[in-house]
Amino acid sequence: MNDDNQQNENLPGLDQGKANDESLVKTHARIRREYVEGSPVAFFTAIALILVLTFSFFYIRRYMAGFDDQMYLTDREHIAQFKAYDTGEVVVAGPDGAKLYQQQCVACHQATGLGLAGAFPPLAGSDWVTGGDGNVPIRVLLAGLTGPVSVNGESYNGAMPAFGPVWDDEHIAAVVSYIRQEWDNGASEVTPEQVSEIRSEIGSRGNWTEDEIRAFF
């Protein structure tokens, strides 16, 4: 009995003068409750559960829900590559002329297509761009242009690099088609076959001059 009393003295909140079996049970229960409420185990368990549920949500959404691929393919070119028609055929899209223009041409010719005075001629409303079947801008893009030129009555003296060595026929056709139709130009598209024919014709020649190009107007 003395041993029991000595152990009971170590129990918090226990009045030794009123100690009995019932008070001991209640004290033990309170001690266990306080330990559980303050335990870090519950906190980390809750965190782990949240992580598992979050991962499960995105995994099911991505791989098991059967959603449209366009939810995950933000690039228009990639969307077109994997977009199937009712026939089941997959359509492979060509290069995006607008994107290529923004990447390579906009610094000189500007987003408005108006160019920079004295240096880079306009593409908007230019007969260099809209004239004929598009063979002039195809030639300029393939081999480049150097020296003074006159466009819409204004003189320019810049340099147009050759894109033929770095762009294939589809890329050249995409950009030429874009500038022939953008800014209310309203000209027809060109095809990769047109580009291929002109590429074979001119070979690896150097930059054009205005006089040389005007022979094709």
C-alpha positions in Angstrom: 0.0 0.0 0.0 2.9 2.3 0.8 4.3 1.7 -2.7 0.9 2.6 -4.3 0.8 5.8 -2.3 4.3 6.8 -3.4 3.3 6.3 -7.0 0.1 8.3 -6.6 2.1 11.2 -5.3 3.6 11.6 -8.7 0.2 11.9 -10.5 -0.6 15.5 -11.3 -3.9 17.0 -10.1 -4.4 14.2 -7.5 -5.5 15.1 -4.0 -3.8 12.5 -1.9 -6.4 13.0 0.8 -9.2 12.1 -1.6 -7.4 9.4 -3.6 -9.6 6.4 -4.6 -9.9 4.1 -7.6 -12.3 6.5 -9.4 -10.1 9.5 -9.1 -7.1 7.5 -10.3 -9.0 6.4 -13.4 -10.1 10.0 -14.2 -6.6 11.3 -13.7 -5.1 8.7 -16.0 -7.7 9.5 -18.6 -6.9 13.2 -18.4 -3.2 12.6 -18.7 -3.7 10.4 -21.8 -6.1 13.0 -23.4 -3.6 15.8 -22.8 -0.8 13.8 -24.4 -2.9 12.9 -27.5 -4.1 16.5 -28.0 -0.6 17.9 -27.8 1.0 15.0 -29.8 2.8 16.0 -33.1 1.8 12.6 -34.6 -1.7 13.9 -35.3 -0.3 17.0 -37.1 2.1 15.1 -39.3 -0.6 12.5 -40.1 -2.9 15.2 -41.3 -0.2 16.7 -43.5 0.6 13.3 -45.0 -3.1 12.7 -45.7 -3.4 16.1 -47.5 -0.4 15.3 -49.7 -1.8 11.9 -50.6 -5.2 13.3 -51.5 -3.7 16.1 -53.6 -1.4 13.8 -55.5 -4.4 11.4 -56.1 -6.5 14.2 -57.4 -4.0 15.3 -60.0 -3.0 11.8 -60.9 -6.7 10.8 -61.6 -7.3 14.0 -63.4 -4.3 13.5 -65.7 -4.3 9.8 -66.4 -7.7 8.3 -65.6 -10.4 10.9 -66.2 -10.2 10.8 -70.0 -10.3 14.6 -70.5 -9.6 16.3 -73.8 -5.9 16.5 -74.6 -6.3 20.2 -75.3 -6.4 20.7 -71.5 -2.8 19.8 -71.3 -1.4 21.0 -74.7 -1.2 24.8 -74.6 0.8 25.2 -77.8 -1.5 25.5 -80.9 1.0 23.6 -83.0 1.0 20.7 -80.7 -2.7 20.7 -80.2 -3.2 20.5 -84.0 -0.7 17.6 -84.2 -2.7 15.5 -81.9 -6.2 16.6 -82.7 -8.0 13.6 -84.4 -11.0 14.1 -86.6 -14.0 11.8 -86.8 -12.1 9.7 -89.4 -9.6 8.9 -86.7 -6.7 10.4 -88.7 -4.3 12.6 -86.9 -3.7 16.0 -88.5 -0.1 17.2 -88.3 0.1 21.0 -88.3 2.7 23.0 -90.2 4.8 25.8 -88.7 2.9 28.8 -87.2 3.7 31.8 -89.4 2.6 34.3 -86.7 4.8 32.7 -84.1 7.8 32.7 -86.4 7.2 36.3 -87.3 7.2 37.3 -83.6 10.4 35.3 -83.0 12.5 36.5 -86.0 10.9 39.4 -87.8 9.1 41.7 -85.4 12.2 43.5 -84.1 12.8 45.1 -87.6 9.4 45.1 -89.2 7.5 45.7 -85.9 4.2 44.1 -84.7 2.3 46.6 -86.8 4.1 45.7 -90.0 5.1 49.3 -90.5 8.9 48.8 -90.1 11.3 51.5 -89.0 11.8 54.7 -90.9 15.0 54.8 -93.0 16.1 51.3 -92.0 13.5 48.6 -92.4 10.6 48.9 -94.9 7.0 48.2 -94.1 5.3 44.9 -94.9 1.8 46.3 -94.4 0.4 47.6 -97.6 3.6 46.8 -99.5 3.5 45.6 -103.1 6.8 43.7 -102.3 4.6 41.5 -100.0 1.2 41.4 -101.7 2.1 41.5 -105.4 1.6 38.5 -107.7 1.7 35.0 -106.4 4.1 35.7 -103.5 7.3 34.8 -105.4 9.0 38.1 -104.4 8.8 37.7 -100.6 9.7 34.0 -101.0 12.9 35.0 -102.9 13.8 37.7 -100.3 13.3 35.4 -97.4 15.3 32.6 -99.0 18.4 34.7 -100.1 18.1 38.0 -98.2 18.2 41.5 -99.5 20.9 44.2 -99.3 21.4 47.8 -100.3 18.9 50.7 -100.7 15.3 49.9 -101.6 12.2 51.9 -102.2 8.9 50.8 -100.8 5.7 52.8 -101.0 7.7 55.9 -102.1 10.1 55.8 -99.1 13.8 54.9 -99.2 15.4 52.4 -96.9 18.9 51.2 -96.6 19.0 48.2 -94.3 19.9 44.5 -94.6 17.6 41.5 -94.8 19.3 38.3 -93.7 18.8 35.1 -95.7 16.5 32.6 -93.9 16.8 29.9 -96.6 19.8 28.1 -94.8 17.9 27.9 -91.5 14.2 27.5 -92.4 12.8 24.7 -94.5 10.2 25.2 -97.2 7.3 24.9 -94.8 8.6 27.6 -92.5 9.3 30.0 -95.4 5.8 29.4 -96.7 4.2 29.9 -93.3 5.9 33.3 -92.7 5.2 34.5 -96.3 1.6 33.5 -96.0 1.3 35.3 -92.7 2.7 38.6 -93.9 0.6 38.4 -97.1 -2.6 38.2 -95.1 -1.9 40.1 -91.9 -2.5 43.9 -91.5 -5.4 43.8 -94.0 -2.9 42.8 -96.8 -5.5 40.3 -98.1 -3.2 38.4 -100.5 -3.2 34.7 -101.1 -1.2 32.1 -99.2 1.8 30.5 -100.7 2.7 26.8 -100.5 5.8 24.9 -99.6 5.9 23.6 -103.2 6.3 27.2 -104.4 9.1 27.7 -102.0 10.8 24.5 -103.0 10.6 25.4 -106.7 12.2 28.8 -106.1 14.8 27.4 -103.8 15.9 24.9 -106.5 16.0 27.7 -109.0 18.1 30.2 -107.1 20.4 27.6 -105.3 22.7 29.1 -102.7 23.1 32.6 -104.2 23.9 35.6 -102.1 21.7 38.5 -101.2 19.4 40.1 -103.7 19.5 43.8 -104.7 16.5 45.9 -105.4 17.1 45.9 -109.2 17.4 42.1 -109.2 14.2 41.6 -107.2 12.2 44.1 -109.3 12.7 41.9 -112.3 10.2 39.5 -110.6 7.5 42.0 -109.9 
